[in-house]
């Protein structure tokens, strides 16, 4: 088995561990987290959280954030120290994996959620758009989502009963299964 394939299998296994999944969710919610903060919020020991935070860093999901005195916080790998809620970032492989893992967990556990939280909204469509329309549509959707993104880093802005909800926006051209001939690639770029 190739080293890269083995790394992907180990990498995926790292995300399937329930404590690691909880820690990733917590880091996404808070921006940074220490093992002590994670232990307090998740109900595990500080040592257990520290171990799993280090494992997530080992597999490239987390990195050490700037230290606060003797405190060692962790953040998502490549995360900016103080991200702007309105900043638009591309979906990298890590983001997609976290989103997919969160959605799989939702599908597997939604029957255990409180009744008011057993709802979701999913939609899929094939649209025929120009590149300019694709960008405009993405901007319109981001504008709607932006109304709620400030709550992520400001718990005081959250209404009573609010909880984290995943939102995934993926607008992309549908390409044919066979590669385009060189002369038509320029027409699609």
Secondary structure as GFF3:
##gff-version 3
##sequence-region A 1 189
A	DSSP	alpha_helix	3	16	.	.	.	ID=ss1
A	DSSP	alpha_helix	18	30	.	.	.	ID=ss2
A	DSSP	beta_strand	32	33	.	.	.	ID=ss3
A	DSSP	alpha_helix	35	42	.	.	.	ID=ss4
A	DSSP	alpha_helix	46	58	.	.	.	ID=ss5
A	DSSP	beta_strand	62	64	.	.	.	ID=ss6
A	DSSP	beta_strand	74	76	.	.	.	ID=ss7
A	DSSP	alpha_helix	93	109	.	.	.	ID=ss8
A	DSSP	three_ten_helix	110	112	.	.	.	ID=ss9
A	DSSP	three_ten_helix	115	117	.	.	.	ID=ss10
A	DSSP	alpha_helix	131	149	.	.	.	ID=ss11
A	DSSP	three_ten_helix	155	157	.	.	.	ID=ss12
A	DSSP	alpha_helix	182	185	.	.	.	ID=ss13
A	DSSP	three_ten_helix	186	188	.	.	.	ID=ss14
###
